[in-house]
Amino acid sequence: MKRFSVIFLILFLILFTALVKNSTKRVDDEIFATEESIRILKKDFENIKLEHNYLSSADNLLEFQTLYFEDELVKKDIQKIRIINQSSQKLEIKKLKFINE
């Protein structure tokens, strides 16, 4: 009886260890996949951020204006910008709302 209990305990521990190891491996695989996704998204974010910063800098915008638009662009007052909504048969004109207002 004592021998049977020891053998049963050893087999139980081996089985339990295998289950824990498989669970841990599965979790590690999920973590690795998530980290890879994050790494790819960070790279894309950095590229987009660099592109945005480069394209939206005042000097570059002025340079692009002279290169491509010459005198076609005119400066507008941001307070005069309105939003036009068309619903069924009527037009609605609303003032543009800013985030910090």
N, CA, C and O atoms as a GROMACS GRO file, in nm:
protein
  404
    1MET      N    1   0.081  -0.119   0.000
    1MET     CA    2   0.000   0.000   0.000
    1MET      C    3   0.086   0.126   0.000
    1MET      O    4   0.057   0.223  -0.070
    2LYS      N    5   0.193   0.122   0.080
    2LYS     CA    6   0.284   0.236   0.088
    2LYS      C    7   0.353   0.257  -0.047
    2LYS      O    8   0.370   0.370  -0.092
    3ARG      N    9   0.392   0.146  -0.110
    3ARG     CA   10   0.459   0.153  -0.240
    3ARG      C   11   0.364   0.212  -0.346
    3ARG      O   12   0.405   0.293  -0.428
    4PHE      N   13   0.237   0.169  -0.342
    4PHE     CA   14   0.137   0.219  -0.436
    4PHE      C   15   0.117   0.370  -0.419
    4PHE      O   16   0.105   0.442  -0.518
    5SER      N   17   0.113   0.417  -0.294
    5SER     CA   18   0.096   0.560  -0.266
    5SER      C   19   0.214   0.641  -0.320
    5SER      O   20   0.196   0.749  -0.376
    6VAL      N   21   0.332   0.590  -0.302
    6VAL     CA   22   0.452   0.662  -0.350
    6VAL      C   23   0.452   0.668  -0.502
    6VAL      O   24   0.481   0.773  -0.560
    7ILE      N   25   0.419   0.558  -0.567
    7ILE     CA   26   0.414   0.555  -0.714
    7ILE      C   27   0.305   0.650  -0.765
    7ILE      O   28   0.326   0.724  -0.861
    8PHE      N   29   0.190   0.646  -0.700
    8PHE     CA   30   0.079   0.734  -0.739
    8PHE      C   31   0.120   0.880  -0.721
    8PHE      O   32   0.092   0.963  -0.808
    9LEU      N   33   0.185   0.913  -0.612
    9LEU     CA   34   0.230   1.050  -0.586
    9LEU      C   35   0.331   1.095  -0.692
    9LEU      O   36   0.324   1.208  -0.740
   10ILE      N   37   0.424   1.010  -0.727
   10ILE     CA   38   0.525   1.044  -0.828
   10ILE      C   39   0.458   1.067  -0.964
   10ILE      O   40   0.490   1.163  -1.034
   11LEU      N   41   0.366   0.978  -1.001
   11LEU     CA   42   0.296   0.996  -1.128
   11LEU      C   43   0.211   1.124  -1.128
   11LEU      O   44   0.206   1.196  -1.228
   12PHE      N   45   0.146   1.150  -1.017
   12PHE     CA   46   0.067   1.274  -1.006
   12PHE      C   47   0.156   1.397  -1.020
   12PHE      O   48   0.119   1.491  -1.090
   13LEU      N   49   0.271   1.398  -0.956
   13LEU     CA   50   0.363   1.511  -0.965
   13LEU      C   51   0.416   1.529  -1.107
   13LEU      O   52   0.430   1.642  -1.155
   14ILE      N   53   0.446   1.419  -1.174
   14ILE     CA   54   0.493   1.426  -1.313
   14ILE      C   55   0.384   1.485  -1.402
   14ILE      O   56   0.411   1.572  -1.484
   15LEU      N   57   0.262   1.437  -1.386
   15LEU     CA   58   0.150   1.486  -1.466
   15LEU      C   59   0.123   1.633  -1.435
   15LEU      O   60   0.101   1.713  -1.527
   16PHE      N   61   0.124   1.669  -1.309
   16PHE     CA   62   0.101   1.807  -1.269
   16PHE      C   63   0.210   1.899  -1.325
   16PHE      O   64   0.181   2.009  -1.372
   17THR      N   65   0.334   1.854  -1.320
   17THR     CA   66   0.445   1.932  -1.375
   17THR      C   67   0.429   1.951  -1.525
   17THR      O   68   0.454   2.060  -1.576
   18ALA      N   69   0.386   1.849  -1.595
   18ALA     CA   70   0.365   1.859  -1.740
   18ALA      C   71   0.254   1.959  -1.772
   18ALA      O   72   0.267   2.038  -1.865
   19LEU      N   73   0.146   1.956  -1.695
   19LEU     CA   74   0.036   2.052  -1.716
   19LEU      C   75   0.082   2.195  -1.692
   19LEU      O   76   0.051   2.285  -1.770
   20VAL      N   77   0.154   2.216  -1.584
   20VAL     CA   78   0.204   2.350  -1.552
   20VAL      C   79   0.300   2.398  -1.660
   20VAL      O   80   0.295   2.514  -1.701
   21LYS      N   81   0.387   2.309  -1.706
   21LYS     CA   82   0.484   2.345  -1.809
   21LYS      C   83   0.413   2.383  -1.938
   21LYS      O   84   0.450   2.482  -2.002
   22ASN      N   85   0.311   2.306  -1.978
   22ASN     CA   86   0.236   2.338  -2.100
   22ASN      C   87   0.162   2.471  -2.087
   22ASN      O   88   0.159   2.551  -2.181
   23SER      N   89   0.104   2.494  -1.972
   23SER     CA   90   0.034   2.621  -1.949
   23SER      C   91   0.131   2.738  -1.956
   23SER      O   92   0.103   2.842  -2.016
   24THR      N   93   0.245   2.721  -1.893
   24THR     CA   94   0.346   2.827  -1.894
   24THR      C   95   0.397   2.853  -2.035
   24THR      O   96   0.416   2.968  -2.074
   25LYS      N   97   0.419   2.748  -2.112
   25LYS     CA   98   0.464   2.764  -2.250
   25LYS      C   99   0.360   2.839  -2.333
   25LYS      O  100   0.395   2.925  -2.414
   26ARG      N  101   0.233   2.806  -2.313
   26ARG     CA  102   0.126   2.874  -2.386
   26ARG      C  103   0.123   3.023  -2.351
   26ARG      O  104   0.108   3.108  -2.439
   27VAL      N  105   0.137   3.053  -2.222
   27VAL     CA  106   0.138   3.193  -2.178
   27VAL      C  107   0.260   3.265  -2.234
   27VAL      O  108   0.249   3.379  -2.278
   28ASP      N  109   0.376   3.199  -2.234
   28ASP     CA  110   0.497   3.259  -2.291
   28ASP      C  111   0.480   3.288  -2.440
   28ASP      O  112   0.524   3.392  -2.488
   29ASP      N  113   0.417   3.196  -2.513
   29ASP     CA  114   0.392   3.218  -2.656
   29ASP      C  115   0.300   3.338  -2.678
   29ASP      O  116   0.322   3.417  -2.770
   30GLU      N  117   0.197   3.351  -2.595
   30GLU     CA  118   0.107   3.465  -2.607
   30GLU      C  119   0.179   3.595  -2.576
   30GLU      O  120   0.159   3.696  -2.644
   31ILE      N  121   0.262   3.594  -2.474
   31ILE     CA  122   0.340   3.713  -2.438
   31ILE      C  123   0.434   3.750  -2.552
   31ILE      O  124   0.446   3.868  -2.586
   32PHE      N  125   0.500   3.652  -2.610
   32PHE     CA  126   0.592   3.678  -2.720
   32PHE      C  127   0.518   3.738  -2.839
   32PHE      O  128   0.565   3.835  -2.899
   33ALA      N  129   0.402   3.682  -2.874
   33ALA     CA  130   0.324   3.733  -2.986
   33ALA      C  131   0.277   3.876  -2.960
   33ALA      O  132   0.280   3.960  -3.050
   34THR      N  133   0.236   3.903  -2.837
   34THR     CA  134   0.191   4.037  -2.801
   34THR      C  135   0.308   4.136  -2.807
   34THR      O  136   0.292   4.247  -2.857
   35GLU      N  137   0.423   4.095  -2.756
   35GLU     CA  138   0.541   4.183  -2.761
   35GLU      C  139   0.582   4.212  -2.905
   35GLU      O  140   0.621   4.324  -2.936
   36GLU      N  141   0.573   4.112  -2.992
   36GLU     CA  142   0.605   4.134  -3.133
   36GLU      C  143   0.507   4.233  -3.195
   36GLU      O  144   0.548   4.322  -3.270
   37SER      N  145   0.380   4.218  -3.164
   37SER     CA  146   0.279   4.311  -3.216
   37SER      C  147   0.307   4.452  -3.167
   37SER      O  148   0.298   4.549  -3.243
   38ILE      N  149   0.341   4.464  -3.039
   38ILE     CA  150   0.371   4.595  -2.982
   38ILE      C  151   0.495   4.654  -3.049
   38ILE      O  152   0.499   4.773  -3.079
   39ARG      N  153   0.595   4.572  -3.072
   39ARG     CA  154   0.718   4.619  -3.135
   39ARG      C  155   0.690   4.672  -3.276
   39ARG      O  156   0.742   4.777  -3.315
   40ILE      N  157   0.608   4.601  -3.351
   40ILE     CA  158   0.571   4.644  -3.487
   40ILE      C  159   0.492   4.774  -3.481
   40ILE      O  160   0.516   4.866  -3.559
   41LEU      N  161   0.396   4.781  -3.388
   41LEU     CA  162   0.315   4.903  -3.375
   41LEU      C  163   0.400   5.022  -3.331
   41LEU      O  164   0.377   5.134  -3.376
   42LYS      N  165   0.497   4.999  -3.242
   42LYS     CA  166   0.586   5.108  -3.200
   42LYS      C  167   0.667   5.160  -3.318
   42LYS      O  168   0.686   5.280  -3.334
   43LYS      N  169   0.715   5.068  -3.401
   43LYS     CA  170   0.793   5.107  -3.519
   43LYS      C  171   0.707   5.189  -3.613
   43LYS      O  172   0.750   5.293  -3.663
   44ASP      N  173   0.584   5.142  -3.638
   44ASP     CA  174   0.492   5.218  -3.724
   44ASP      C  175   0.462   5.354  -3.664
   44ASP      O  176   0.459   5.455  -3.734
   45PHE      N  177   0.439   5.357  -3.532
   45PHE     CA  178   0.409   5.483  -3.465
   45PHE      C  179   0.524   5.582  -3.479
   45PHE      O  180   0.503   5.699  -3.508
   46GLU      N  181   0.647   5.534  -3.458
   46GLU     CA  182   0.764   5.622  -3.471
   46GLU      C  183   0.776   5.677  -3.613
   46GLU      O  184   0.806   5.795  -3.632
   47ASN      N  185   0.753   5.591  -3.713
   47ASN     CA  186   0.760   5.637  -3.852
   47ASN      C  187   0.653   5.740  -3.883
   47ASN      O  188   0.680   5.841  -3.948
   48ILE      N  189   0.532   5.715  -3.836
   48ILE     CA  190   0.423   5.808  -3.861
   48ILE      C  191   0.446   5.939  -3.787
   48ILE      O  192   0.418   6.047  -3.839
   49LYS      N  193   0.496   5.928  -3.665
   49LYS     CA  194   0.524   6.048  -3.585
   49LYS      C  195   0.632   6.133  -3.653
   49LYS      O  196   0.620   6.255  -3.662
   50LEU      N  197   0.737   6.067  -3.700
   50LEU     CA  198   0.844   6.138  -3.771
   50LEU      C  199   0.789   6.206  -3.895
   50LEU      O  200   0.819   6.322  -3.922
   51GLU      N  201   0.710   6.133  -3.970
   51GLU     CA  202   0.650   6.188  -4.093
   51GLU      C  203   0.561   6.308  -4.060
   51GLU      O  204   0.567   6.410  -4.128
   52HIS      N  205   0.480   6.295  -3.956
   52HIS     CA  206   0.391   6.404  -3.917
   52HIS      C  207   0.471   6.526  -3.874
   52HIS      O  208   0.443   6.638  -3.917
   53ASN      N  209   0.571   6.505  -3.791
   53ASN     CA  210   0.653   6.618  -3.743
   53ASN      C  211   0.725   6.686  -3.859
   53ASN      O  212   0.736   6.809  -3.863
   54TYR      N  213   0.774   6.606  -3.952
   54TYR     CA  214   0.845   6.663  -4.065
   54TYR      C  215   0.751   6.740  -4.156
   54TYR      O  216   0.780   6.853  -4.197
   55LEU      N  217   0.638   6.678  -4.188
   55LEU     CA  218   0.546   6.741  -4.283
   55LEU      C  219   0.472   6.859  -4.224
   55LEU      O  220   0.434   6.950  -4.298
   56SER      N  221   0.450   6.860  -4.094
   56SER     CA  222   0.368   6.967  -4.036
   56SER      C  223   0.450   7.080  -3.976
   56SER      O  224   0.393   7.174  -3.921
   57SER      N  225   0.581   7.074  -3.985
   57SER     CA  226   0.660   7.186  -3.932
   57SER      C  227   0.635   7.309  -4.019
   57SER      O  228   0.614   7.299  -4.140
   58ALA      N  229   0.637   7.424  -3.955
   58ALA     CA  230   0.604   7.549  -4.024
   58ALA      C  231   0.697   7.575  -4.143
   58ALA      O  232   0.652   7.617  -4.250
   59ASP      N  233   0.825   7.551  -4.124
   59ASP     CA  234   0.921   7.575  -4.233
   59ASP      C  235   0.889   7.486  -4.353
   59ASP      O  236   0.889   7.533  -4.467
   60ASN      N  237   0.863   7.359  -4.327
   60ASN     CA  238   0.832   7.268  -4.437
   60ASN      C  239   0.702   7.303  -4.506
   60ASN      O  240   0.692   7.294  -4.628
   61LEU      N  241   0.602   7.344  -4.429
   61LEU     CA  242   0.475   7.383  -4.490
   61LEU      C  243   0.493   7.504  -4.581
   61LEU      O  244   0.437   7.510  -4.691
   62LEU      N  245   0.572   7.599  -4.535
   62LEU     CA  246   0.598   7.717  -4.620
   62LEU      C  247   0.676   7.678  -4.744
   62LEU      O  248   0.651   7.730  -4.853
   63GLU      N  249   0.770   7.589  -4.728
   63GLU     CA  250   0.849   7.541  -4.842
   63GLU      C  251   0.759   7.467  -4.943
   63GLU      O  252   0.769   7.489  -5.063
   64PHE      N  253   0.672   7.380  -4.891
   64PHE     CA  254   0.580   7.307  -4.980
   64PHE      C  255   0.485   7.403  -5.050
   64PHE      O  256   0.449   7.382  -5.166
   65GLN      N  257   0.444   7.507  -4.980
   65GLN     CA  258   0.354   7.605  -5.041
   65GLN      C  259   0.422   7.672  -5.160
   65GLN      O  260   0.363   7.686  -5.267
   66THR      N  261   0.548   7.714  -5.141
   66THR     CA  262   0.617   7.780  -5.251
   66THR      C  263   0.649   7.682  -5.364
   66THR      O  264   0.647   7.720  -5.481
   67LEU      N  265   0.678   7.557  -5.331
   67LEU     CA  266   0.711   7.459  -5.434
   67LEU      C  267   0.591   7.417  -5.517
   67LEU      O  268   0.599   7.411  -5.640
   68TYR      N  269   0.479   7.388  -5.451
   68TYR     CA  270   0.368   7.324  -5.521
   68TYR      C  271   0.247   7.413  -5.544
   68TYR      O  272   0.174   7.393  -5.642
   69PHE      N  273   0.224   7.511  -5.458
   69PHE     CA  274   0.100   7.587  -5.469
   69PHE      C  275   0.120   7.732  -5.510
   69PHE      O  276   0.024   7.799  -5.547
   70GLU      N  277   0.239   7.780  -5.505
   70GLU     CA  278   0.274   7.918  -5.535
   70GLU      C  279   0.179   8.013  -5.464
   70GLU      O  280   0.188   8.027  -5.342
   71ASP      N  281   0.087   8.079  -5.536
   71ASP     CA  282  -0.001   8.178  -5.472
   71ASP      C  283  -0.142   8.125  -5.452
   71ASP      O  284  -0.234   8.203  -5.428
   72GLU      N  285  -0.161   7.994  -5.461
   72GLU     CA  286  -0.296   7.937  -5.449
   72GLU      C  287  -0.345   7.933  -5.305
   72GLU      O  288  -0.466   7.935  -5.282
   73LEU      N  289  -0.255   7.926  -5.208
   73LEU     CA  290  -0.295   7.915  -5.068
   73LEU      C  291  -0.304   8.052  -5.005
   73LEU      O  292  -0.218   8.138  -5.024
   74VAL      N  293  -0.411   8.072  -4.928
   74VAL     CA  294  -0.430   8.198  -4.856
   74VAL      C  295  -0.451   8.167  -4.708
   74VAL      O  296  -0.509   8.064  -4.673
   75LYS      N  297  -0.405   8.255  -4.624
   75LYS     CA  298  -0.418   8.236  -4.481
   75LYS      C  299  -0.561   8.271  -4.439
   75LYS      O  300  -0.616   8.374  -4.478
   76LYS      N  301  -0.621   8.182  -4.356
   76LYS     CA  302  -0.758   8.203  -4.308
   76LYS      C  303  -0.757   8.215  -4.156
   76LYS      O  304  -0.673   8.155  -4.089
   77ASP      N  305  -0.850   8.291  -4.104
   77ASP     CA  306  -0.868   8.300  -3.960
   77ASP      C  307  -0.941   8.174  -3.914
   77ASP      O  308  -1.046   8.139  -3.967
   78ILE      N  309  -0.885   8.107  -3.815
   78ILE     CA  310  -0.940   7.978  -3.770
   78ILE      C  311  -1.079   7.996  -3.707
   78ILE      O  312  -1.158   7.902  -3.704
   79GLN      N  313  -1.108   8.113  -3.656
   79GLN     CA  314  -1.238   8.139  -3.595
   79GLN      C  315  -1.350   8.147  -3.699
   79GLN      O  316  -1.468   8.135  -3.664
   80LYS      N  317  -1.316   8.168  -3.824
   80LYS     CA  318  -1.416   8.180  -3.930
   80LYS      C  319  -1.451   8.046  -3.994
   80LYS      O  320  -1.537   8.040  -4.082
   81ILE      N  321  -1.386   7.940  -3.952
   81ILE     CA  322  -1.412   7.808  -4.010
   81ILE      C  323  -1.544   7.754  -3.954
   81ILE      O  324  -1.566   7.756  -3.833
   82ARG      N  325  -1.630   7.705  -4.042
   82ARG     CA  326  -1.761   7.651  -4.003
   82ARG      C  327  -1.776   7.509  -4.056
   82ARG      O  328  -1.707   7.469  -4.149
   83ILE      N  329  -1.866   7.433  -3.994
   83ILE     CA  330  -1.897   7.296  -4.037
   83ILE      C  331  -2.035   7.297  -4.101
   83ILE      O  332  -2.130   7.352  -4.046
   84ILE      N  333  -2.045   7.236  -4.219
   84ILE     CA  334  -2.172   7.229  -4.289
   84ILE      C  335  -2.222   7.086  -4.285
   84ILE      O  336  -2.153   6.994  -4.330
   85ASN      N  337  -2.342   7.066  -4.230
   85ASN     CA  338  -2.406   6.935  -4.226
   85ASN      C  339  -2.529   6.938  -4.316
   85ASN      O  340  -2.611   7.030  -4.309
   86GLN      N  341  -2.542   6.837  -4.399
   86GLN     CA  342  -2.659   6.827  -4.484
   86GLN      C  343  -2.746   6.712  -4.434
   86GLN      O  344  -2.706   6.596  -4.440
   87SER      N  345  -2.864   6.746  -4.386
   87SER     CA  346  -2.958   6.643  -4.341
   87SER      C  347  -3.086   6.658  -4.422
   87SER      O  348  -3.150   6.764  -4.421
   88SER      N  349  -3.124   6.554  -4.490
   88SER     CA  350  -3.239   6.546  -4.581
   88SER      C  351  -3.244   6.666  -4.674
   88SER      O  352  -3.174   6.667  -4.776
   89GLN      N  353  -3.325   6.767  -4.644
   89GLN     CA  354  -3.343   6.879  -4.738
   89GLN      C  355  -3.284   7.011  -4.691
   89GLN      O  356  -3.295   7.111  -4.762
   90LYS      N  357  -3.223   7.015  -4.575
   90LYS     CA  358  -3.171   7.144  -4.526
   90LYS      C  359  -3.023   7.134  -4.489
   90LYS      O  360  -2.971   7.027  -4.457
   91LEU      N  361  -2.958   7.248  -4.493
   91LEU     CA  362  -2.817   7.259  -4.457
   91LEU      C  363  -2.807   7.324  -4.319
   91LEU      O  364  -2.878   7.420  -4.288
   92GLU      N  365  -2.719   7.271  -4.239
   92GLU     CA  366  -2.693   7.325  -4.106
   92GLU      C  367  -2.550   7.374  -4.101
   92GLU      O  368  -2.458   7.301  -4.138
   93ILE      N  369  -2.530   7.494  -4.054
   93ILE     CA  370  -2.394   7.549  -4.043
   93ILE      C  371  -2.365   7.569  -3.894
   93ILE      O  372  -2.437   7.640  -3.824
   94LYS      N  373  -2.257   7.505  -3.849
   94LYS     CA  374  -2.218   7.513  -3.709
   94LYS      C  375  -2.077   7.568  -3.698
   94LYS      O  376  -1.995   7.555  -3.788
   95LYS      N  377  -2.051   7.631  -3.584
   95LYS     CA  378  -1.918   7.681  -3.556
   95LYS      C  379  -1.827   7.564  -3.520
   95LYS      O  380  -1.870   7.471  -3.453
   96LEU      N  381  -1.702   7.568  -3.564
   96LEU     CA  382  -1.604   7.465  -3.534
   96LEU      C  383  -1.566   7.473  -3.387
   96LEU      O  384  -1.530   7.579  -3.336
   97LYS      N  385  -1.574   7.358  -3.318
   97LYS     CA  386  -1.537   7.356  -3.176
   97LYS      C  387  -1.396   7.303  -3.162
   97LYS      O  388  -1.356   7.209  -3.230
   98PHE      N  389  -1.320   7.364  -3.073
   98PHE     CA  390  -1.183   7.323  -3.048
   98PHE      C  391  -1.176   7.241  -2.920
   98PHE      O  392  -1.262   7.255  -2.832
   99ILE      N  393  -1.078   7.157  -2.910
   99ILE     CA  394  -1.065   7.066  -2.797
   99ILE      C  395  -1.045   7.143  -2.666
   99ILE      O  396  -1.103   7.106  -2.564
  100ASN      N  397  -0.967   7.246  -2.668
  100ASN     CA  398  -0.934   7.316  -2.544
  100ASN      C  399  -1.036   7.422  -2.505
  100ASN      O  400  -1.013   7.497  -2.410
  101GLU      N  401  -1.147   7.431  -2.574
  101GLU     CA  402  -1.250   7.529  -2.539
  101GLU      C  403  -1.344   7.473  -2.436
  101GLU      O  404  -1.438   7.542  -2.395
   0.00000   0.00000   0.00000
